[in-house]
């Protein structure tokens, strides 16, 4: 009996050792994959062409801030519904780089790396080991990229705001909340909100955690947040002027279809990590870790609601994606501490790393092909840049004001910021701007060139001009404006970046 018990003990030790080696392998592969997944974005970093619509919009507004303009002015044809934080940070980076587009992308790159670092620190703060921290970092950064690839290493504040909010969570859980830590955390939360104001989950989760665990500190927390918010509002008024609140609350149309569409993508992409959380949550969520559950729940709910507004997209779920990575590291840590006692724990310990990392593991062939085709990707980027610069020269040579659906194209052509197609459409639909004013300018052929992402008449089944509509289509001009362009303008150039209309 003793010999049999001894062999069982040896078998158990071997099983634990094998499971540990498997977990270490999966953890480092997740981190390695998270580094290589955005390789295409990294290669595009130094090239001049638009990665997403917001890049040109952010460059224009940062440029206006640098030149001392009133950013939140009364010109609602070029509304600015983002807080001032990201523009200030990019402008500060531009002091050394002297290229606003590159500055914004480098800030986003640093923020993406910071998400991985802060995710690792968060796992460690919750008692995880080094391997757990590596696993959490890889899953968090990889999930963040997979949720919204076009927002990674792009001149857009979403990743920067996420990094600062995650830093606030690290600050909060670093020690038992005292006045100094709450002041530091409040500053980071408000800073994150003044970079991207839709990141609500971590601030709300911290507030709820304080309300339940340390109600006496809640007043200090709320007052600190209010004081810092007032300070940032004052700074906004000093450096950007105008009516910031009115711009921030600019109208947007809401559709439940959009909310459902983006939620379903999140659920399909991360169904295995979510299943892993459901399987292990009852085993590992102690009282001091309930803030994780609050963060995850609020991030998914808020992202679902916010993604229903026109102009929002998968980037609303980046916070919920990062949560999955942090939760993966913490849950694996708790299971490892249990020393795999019991059959259920051993099965979970063996399968959970693969479930948590499945979205990254499934991209392994794509990662290999992307690395293998790096020279081809660079050649493709060079060709895109040549086309983009040629398009910008075409716009510049027309000697007159221009409207661009690609705002970065108009910026590259040296055009002033006349009109933001997306936000001005929202204002026209809400009745706060007169679409007739823009149509009259088009009818008078005031614009030397109008660049759109595609031809206006996209229905091939009709002889006359007809615009197709479908739910996934992004509309940045009203139909009346587009029909006016088609009537008084003609396509003079087509390229990868769209159709260029000039007066008839």
C-alpha positions in Angstrom: 0.0 0.0 0.0 2.8 2.4 0.9 4.6 1.6 -2.5 1.3 2.3 -4.4 0.8 5.5 -2.5 4.4 6.5 -3.3 3.9 5.9 -7.0 0.6 7.9 -7.0 2.5 10.7 -5.3 5.2 10.5 -8.0 2.6 10.4 -10.8 0.9 13.5 -9.3 4.2 15.4 -9.2 4.9 14.5 -12.8 1.4 15.6 -13.8 1.8 18.9 -12.0 5.2 19.4 -13.6 3.9 18.7 -17.1 0.9 21.1 -16.5 3.3 23.8 -15.3 5.5 23.4 -18.4 2.4 23.5 -20.7 1.2 26.7 -19.0 4.7 28.3 -19.3 4.7 27.5 -23.0 1.2 28.9 -23.6 2.0 32.0 -21.6 5.1 32.9 -23.5 3.5 32.1 -26.8 0.6 34.4 -26.0 3.0 37.2 -25.2 5.0 36.5 -28.4 1.9 36.4 -30.4 0.7 39.7 -28.9 3.9 41.3 -30.0 3.8 40.0 -33.6 0.0 40.3 -34.2 0.2 44.1 -34.9 3.3 43.6 -37.2 1.4 45.1 -40.1 0.5 48.2 -38.1 4.1 48.5 -36.9 5.4 48.4 -40.5 2.9 51.1 -41.5 4.0 53.3 -38.7 6.4 55.5 -40.7 4.4 55.7 -43.9 2.0 58.5 -44.8 -1.4 57.2 -45.5 -4.6 56.8 -43.6 -5.0 53.8 -41.3 -8.5 54.9 -40.0 -10.7 57.9 -40.4 -9.8 59.4 -37.1 -6.2 59.9 -38.0 -6.7 63.0 -40.1 -9.2 64.3 -37.7 -6.8 64.0 -34.8 -3.9 65.5 -36.7 -6.0 68.5 -37.7 -7.1 69.2 -34.1 -3.7 68.7 -32.7 -2.3 71.2 -35.3 -5.0 73.7 -34.4 -4.1 73.4 -30.7 -0.4 73.9 -31.4 -1.2 77.1 -33.4 -3.3 78.5 -30.6 -6.7 78.3 -32.2 -9.9 77.9 -30.3 -10.5 74.2 -30.7 -14.0 74.2 -29.3 -15.3 77.1 -31.3 -18.7 77.8 -32.8 -18.0 76.3 -36.2 -20.0 73.1 -36.0 -19.0 72.1 -39.5 -15.8 70.9 -37.8 -17.0 69.8 -34.4 -14.5 68.5 -31.8 -16.2 66.0 -29.5 -13.0 64.6 -28.0 -11.5 65.9 -24.7 -8.2 67.8 -24.8 -5.9 65.2 -23.2 -4.7 63.3 -26.3 -4.1 66.4 -28.3 -1.9 67.9 -25.6 0.1 64.6 -25.3 0.6 64.3 -29.0 1.5 68.0 -29.3 4.2 67.5 -26.5 5.6 64.5 -28.4 5.7 66.5 -31.6 8.1 69.0 -30.0 10.8 66.3 -30.6 9.4 64.5 -33.7 8.0 67.4 -35.8 5.5 65.1 -37.5 2.0 65.1 -36.0 0.9 61.9 -37.7 4.1 60.0 -36.6 3.9 61.5 -33.1 0.3 60.3 -32.7 1.2 56.8 -33.9 4.3 56.6 -31.6 2.2 57.7 -28.6 -0.3 54.9 -29.5 2.6 52.4 -29.8 3.9 53.3 -26.3 0.3 53.1 -25.0 -0.1 49.6 -26.5 3.1 48.4 -24.8 1.9 50.1 -21.5 -1.3 48.0 -21.6 0.7 44.8 -21.6 3.0 46.1 -18.8 0.1 47.3 -16.6 -1.8 44.1 -17.2 1.2 42.1 -15.9 1.5 44.4 -12.9 -2.2 44.0 -12.1 -1.9 40.2 -12.2 1.1 40.5 -9.8 -0.9 42.8 -7.5 -3.6 40.2 -7.2 -1.0 37.6 -6.1 0.0 36.1 -9.4 3.5 34.8 -10.2 5.8 35.9 -13.0 4.4 33.4 -15.5 0.8 34.4 -14.6 1.8 38.0 -15.3 3.4 37.1 -18.6 0.2 35.2 -19.5 -2.0 38.1 -18.5 0.1 40.6 -20.4 0.0 38.5 -23.6 -3.7 37.9 -23.4 -4.5 41.5 -22.6 -2.4 43.0 -25.4 -3.4 40.3 -27.9 -7.1 40.6 -27.2 -6.9 44.4 -27.4 -5.5 44.1 -30.9 -7.8 41.4 -32.1 -10.9 43.4 -31.0 -10.0 46.5 -33.0 -6.9 46.1 -35.2 -7.3 49.4 -37.0 -7.0 51.3 -33.8 -3.6 49.9 -32.7 -0.6 52.0 -33.5 -2.9 54.5 -35.1 -3.2 58.2 -34.3 -6.3 57.7 -32.1 -6.7 58.2 -28.4 -8.6 55.0 -27.5 -5.4 52.9 -26.7 -3.8 55.8 -24.8 -6.9 56.3 -22.7 -7.1 52.5 -22.0 -3.5 52.5 -20.9 -4.0 55.4 -18.5 -7.2 53.8 -17.0 -5.4 50.5 -16.5 -2.6 52.4 -14.8 -5.3 53.9 -12.5 -6.4 50.3 -11.6 -2.8 49.4 -10.8 -2.6 52.5 -8.6 -5.8 51.6 -6.7 -4.9 47.9 -6.0 -1.3 48.6 -5.1 -2.2 49.0 -1.4 -5.1 49.5 0.9 -6.7 52.7 -0.2 -5.4 55.7 1.7 -5.5 59.4 0.9 -2.3 59.5 -1.2 -3.2 56.4 -3.3 -6.8 57.7 -3.8 -5.4 61.1 -5.0 -3.0 59.4 -7.4 -5.8 57.1 -8.7 -8.3 59.9 -9.0 -5.7 61.9 -11.1 -5.2 59.0 -13.4 -8.9 58.3 -13.8 -9.7 61.9 -14.6 -6.7 62.1 -17.0 -7.9 58.9 -18.8 -11.4 60.5 -19.0 -9.9 63.6 -20.5 -8.1 61.5 -23.1 -11.1 59.3 -24.1 -14.4 59.9 -22.3 -16.1 56.6 -23.1 -13.9 54.6 -20.7 -16.3 54.2 -17.8 -15.8 50.7 -16.5 -12.7 51.1 -14.3 -13.8 54.4 -12.6 -17.2 52.9 -11.8 -15.7 49.6 -10.6 -13.3 51.5 -8.3 -16.2 53.6 -6.9 -18.4 50.5 -6.3 -15.4 48.8 -4.6 -14.9 51.7 -2.3 -18.6 52.0 -1.5 -18.7 48.3 -0.3 -15.2 47.9 1.2 -14.3 51.3 2.5 -17.3 53.7 2.6 -15.4 56.2 4.7 -12.9 56.7 1.8 -15.6 57.1 -0.8 -16.1 60.8 0.0 -12.4 61.5 -0.4 -12.4 59.6 -3.7 -15.4 61.5 -5.1 -14.1 64.9 -4.0 -10.7 64.2 -5.4 -12.2 63.2 -8.8 -14.3 66.3 -8.8 -11.4 68.6 -8.0 -9.2 67.1 -10.7 -12.1 67.2 -13.2 -12.6 70.9 -12.4 -8.8 71.4 -12.9 -8.9 69.7 -16.3 -11.9 71.7 -17.3 -10.1 74.9 -16.4 -7.0 73.8 -18.4 -9.2 73.0 -21.4 -10.7 76.5 -21.3 -7.3 78.1 -21.0 -5.6 76.2 -23.9 -8.5 75.4 -26.2 -11.3 77.9 -25.3 -14.8 77.7 -26.5 -17.7 75.6 -25.3 -16.1 72.3 -24.5 -19.2 70.7 -22.9 -21.4 71.5 -25.9 -18.9 69.9 -28.3 -18.5 66.9 -26.1 -22.2 66.3 -26.0 -22.6 66.6 -29.8 -25.6 64.6 -31.1 -25.2 61.1 -32.6 -27.9 58.8 -33.9 -28.4 55.5 -32.0 -29.3 52.2 -33.5 -29.9 49.0 -31.5 -28.6 47.0 -34.6 -25.2 48.5 -34.1 -25.1 47.6 -30.5 -26.1 44.0 -31.2 -23.7 43.8 -34.2 -20.6 44.8 -32.3 -21.6 42.8 -29.2 -21.9 39.6 -31.3 -18.5 40.2 -32.7 -17.0 40.4 -29.2 -18.9 37.3 -28.1 -17.9 35.3 -31.2 -14.2 36.4 -31.0 -13.8 35.7 -27.3 -16.3 32.9 -26.7 -13.6 30.5 -25.3 -12.1 33.0 -22.9 -15.6 33.9 -21.7 -16.4 30.3 -21.2 -13.1 29.8 -19.2 -14.1 32.7 -17.0 -17.6 31.2 -16.4 -16.0 27.8 -15.5 -13.5 29.1 -13.1 -15.0 32.3 -11.6 -16.7 30.6 -8.7 -13.3 29.0 -7.7 -11.2 32.1 -7.7 -13.1 35.3 -7.2 -12.4 36.2 -3.6 -13.8 39.4 -2.0 -10.6 41.4 -2.8 -11.0 40.4 -6.5 -14.6 41.4 -7.0 -13.4 44.6 -8.6 -12.4 42.5 -11.5 -15.9 41.2 -11.9 -17.3 44.7 -11.7 -14.8 46.0 -14.3 -15.6 43.2 -16.7 -19.4 43.4 -16.3 -19.5 47.2 -16.6 -17.1 47.2 -19.6 -19.2 44.8 -21.6 -22.5 46.6 -20.8 -21.2 50.1 -21.5 -19.4 49.0 -24.7 -22.6 47.4 -26.0 -24.6 50.6 -25.4 -22.0 53.0 -26.7 -21.3 50.9 -29.8 -24.9 51.5 -30.9 -24.2 55.2 -31.7 -23.2 56.0 -35.3 -19.5 56.5 -35.7 -18.5 54.1 -32.9 -17.2 50.7 -33.7 -15.3 47.7 -32.2 -12.9 49.9 -30.4 -15.7 50.4 -27.8 -14.9 46.8 -26.7 -11.2 47.3 -26.2 -11.6 47.8 -22.5 -13.7 44.6 -22.2 -11.0 42.7 -24.2 -8.2 43.9 -22.0 -10.2 42.7 -19.0 -10.2 39.2 -20.4 -6.4 39.2 -20.4 -6.1 40.4 -16.9 -8.8 38.0 -15.6 -6.9 35.1 -17.4 -3.7 35.8 -15.5 -5.5 36.2 -12.1 -7.6 33.0 -12.5 -4.6 30.9 -13.6 -2.7 32.2 -10.6 -5.5 31.1 -8.2 -5.8 27.7 -9.8 -2.0 27.2 -9.7 -2.1 28.1 -6.0 -4.6 25.3 -5.4 -1.8 22.8 -6.5 -4.3 21.2 -8.8 -6.0 19.3 -6.0 -8.9 17.3 -7.2 -9.8 16.0 -10.6 -11.8 19.1 -11.5 -9.0 21.5 -10.6 -6.5 19.4 -12.6 -8.7 19.4 -15.7 -9.3 23.1 -15.4 -5.6 23.8 -15.0 -4.8 21.8 -18.1 -7.5 23.3 -20.4 -8.0 26.9 -19.2 -4.7 28.3 -20.6 -5.7 27.1 -24.1 -9.2 28.5 -23.6 -8.0 31.9 -22.5 -5.4 32.1 -25.2 -7.5 30.6 -28.0 -8.1 33.8 -29.9 -4.3 34.3 -30.1 -3.4 30.7 -30.7 -5.9 30.6 -33.6 -4.0 33.4 -35.3 -0.7 31.4 -35.2 -0.7 30.7 -39.0 -1.5 34.3 -39.7 1.4 35.4 -37.5 3.8 33.1 -39.3 2.6 34.3 -42.8 2.8 37.9 -41.7 6.4 37.5 -40.6 7.3 35.6 -43.8 5.7 38.2 -46.0 7.3 41.2 -44.2 9.1 42.4 -47.4 5.9 42.2 -49.4 4.0 44.2 -46.7 6.7 46.9 -46.8 6.4 47.1 -50.6 2.6 47.3 -50.3 2.9 50.2 -47.8 5.4 52.0 -50.1 2.9 51.8 -53.0 0.1 53.0 -50.8 2.2 56.0 -49.7 3.1 56.8 -53.3 -0.6 56.7 -54.2 -1.6 58.7 -51.2 1.0 61.4 -51.9 0.0 61.5 -55.5 -3.6 62.0 -54.5 -2.6 64.8 -52.1 -0.7 66.5 -54.9 -3.8 66.2 -57.1 -5.9 68.0 -54.4 -3.2 70.6 -53.8 -2.8 71.4 -57.6 -6.5 72.3 -57.9 -5.9 75.7 -56.4 -9.0 76.0 -54.3 -10.8 74.8 -51.2 -11.4 71.1 -50.9 -13.5 68.6 -49.0 -12.0 65.2 -48.2 -13.7 62.2 -46.7 -10.1 61.2 -45.9 -9.2 64.2 -43.7 -5.6 63.2 -43.6 -5.5 63.6 -47.4 -6.7 67.2 -47.2 -4.2 67.8 -44.4 -1.4 66.4 -46.5 -2.5 68.6 -49.4 -2.1 71.7 -47.2 -5.9 72.4 -47.1 -7.5 74.2 -44.2 -9.9 72.2 -42.0 -13.2 73.2 -43.6 -15.5 70.3 -42.8 -15.6 67.1 -40.8 -17.9 64.9 -43.0 -19.1 62.5 -40.2 -19.8 64.9 -37.4 -21.4 67.6 -39.6 -23.7 64.9 -41.0 -24.8 64.1 -37.4 -25.5 67.8 -36.8 -27.5 68.1 -40.1 -29.6 65.1 -39.2 -30.3 66.6 -35.8 -31.3 69.9 -37.3 -28.5 71.9 -35.7 -26.9 72.6 -39.1 -28.6 73.6 -42.3 -27.7 71.1 -45.0 -29.0 73.7 -47.5 -26.0 75.8 -46.8 -23.6 73.1 -47.8 -25.7 72.2 -50.9 -25.7 75.8 -52.0 -21.8 75.9 -51.8 -21.7 72.7 -53.9 -24.2 74.1 -56.4 -22.1 77.2 -56.7 -19.0 74.9 -57.4 -17.2 76.6 -54.6 -15.0 73.6 -53.9 -12.1 72.8 -56.3 -12.2 69.1 -55.5 -14.3 66.8 -53.3 -12.8 63.4 -52.4 -15.0 60.5 -51.4 -14.1 56.9 -50.5 -16.1 55.6 -53.5 -18.3 56.7 -56.3 -21.6 58.2 -55.3 -23.8 56.2 -57.6 -23.2 52.6 -56.3 -26.4 50.9 -57.5 -25.5 49.2 -60.9 -29.1 48.2 -61.5 -30.4 51.7 -62.2 -29.8 54.0 -65.2 -30.0 57.1 -63.1 -27.9 57.8 -60.0 -29.0 55.8 -57.0 -27.3 55.4 -53.6 -27.4 52.0 -52.0 -28.0 51.7 -48.2 -27.1 48.8 -46.0 -26.6 48.5 -42.3 -22.8 48.0 -42.3 -22.3 51.0 -44.5 -20.7 54.1 -42.9 -22.4 57.3 -44.1 -20.5 60.5 -43.8 -22.6 62.7 -46.1 -26.4 63.0 -46.4 -28.0 61.7 -49.6 -29.1 65.2 -50.5 -25.4 66.4 -50.4 -24.2 63.4 -52.4 -26.8 63.9 -55.1 -25.8 67.5 -55.3 -22.2 66.5 -55.8 -23.1 64.1 -58.5 -25.2 66.7 -60.3 -22.6 69.5 -60.3 -19.3 67.6 -60.2 -17.7 64.8 -62.2 -15.1 62.2 -61.3 -11.6 63.3 -62.5 -9.5 60.7 -60.6 -9.9 57.4 -59.0 -7.3 55.6 -56.8 -7.1 53.2 -53.9 -8.1 56.0 -51.6 -11.3 57.0 -53.4 -12.9 59.1 -56.1 -12.1 62.7 -56.7 -14.8 65.0 -58.0 -14.2 68.3 -59.7 -16.7 70.9 -61.0 -18.4 70.1 -64.3 
